[in-house]
Structure formats: C-alpha cells, structure tokens
C-alpha cells in the first residue's frame, strides 16, 4: 500500500538546478532498512534524452539517487 506522502509526490515536476524541466516523478524507492527514500524514478520530458543523463535509464525513465535531490516541494529540484 502506498503512503499518502508517496501518492502526493507522484506526478510532480522534476527540474535541474537551473530550473529546466527534466520530467515527472513516476515512482519512489524506499530503503526498508531505514524508511528513507533512496531513489526517484522520473519519466523524462519529450525534449530530454534520458540516455544523456548521468543516471541509469530505460525507456525514457531515469533512476535518480535521492542524494541528488536539493529539495522536495511542489517541484522537485535536483542538484545537477
């Protein structure tokens, strides 16, 4: 069962540190040992080539470590 926090976050816009839209959050991976978010999966925007990003990608989706997140809010801002 998904938490309300997780459901609330899905679909949010993900931007790079310059404010450029990279895509939308489609999934969160939780580390069961500590309950923290370990990874975010985003569906890249149509104008973004996922394979050119420095993270694992497949079918236009990118797995981004939570350590690369600068802030969670109405928009998820990355450090890159």
N, C-alpha and C positions, 0 to 999 in steps of 0.2 A: 504494500500500500504506500503510495507516495505521500510525503508530508505536505502540509499546506504551504510551507516555505518553498519547497521544490516546485509545486504546481504554480505558485505565484511567480516564480522566476522564469519558468519556461516561456519561450516566445519573446523574451526581452532582446533588445538590440545590443549587439556587442560591437564596440568601437576600439580602434587602436588609440595610442596616446595622443595622436593629433586630431582625434575626433572623427576619423574616417570610418564609416560603417563597414565592418567585416562580414557581418551576418546576424543570425538569430540563434539564441540558445535553444538547443533541442533536447539536451539531456545533462544530468549531473551524475557524477560518480562519487559515491560516499565511501570513505575508508572505514570499514566496520570496526577496526581496532580502536579508533578514536572518535568516530562520528563526524569527522570533518570532511568537507568537500575536497576531493583530491584532483578532480579533472572535470572540465566542461567540454561538452560536445557542441559545436556550432555548425549550422548549415550556412555555408558561405553565400554571400550575395552574388548575384549573377555576374557582376563585373570583377569578382575576385577569383583568381586561380588558386585553389586550395593547395595544389602541389608546390606552389612557390613559397608557401609559408613554412617557417622552421619547426613545424609540428607534424606528427603523423596525420595522414589524411586518406580518405577513401570516399569515392562517390560524392565529392563536393562537401564532405563533412570533415571537420578538423577536431582533433583531441588536444585541448589546451590545458596544461598543468595549472592548478589553482595558484601556484606560486607566481604565475604571470598576470594575475588579476590585481589591478591597482585599487578598484572599488566596485562594490555591488550597489546598485541603486536602480532608478527607473531605467538607466542604461548601465551596462556592464562595461567598465573601462579597463583596457589591458595596459600593461607596462610597455608593450612593444610598439 
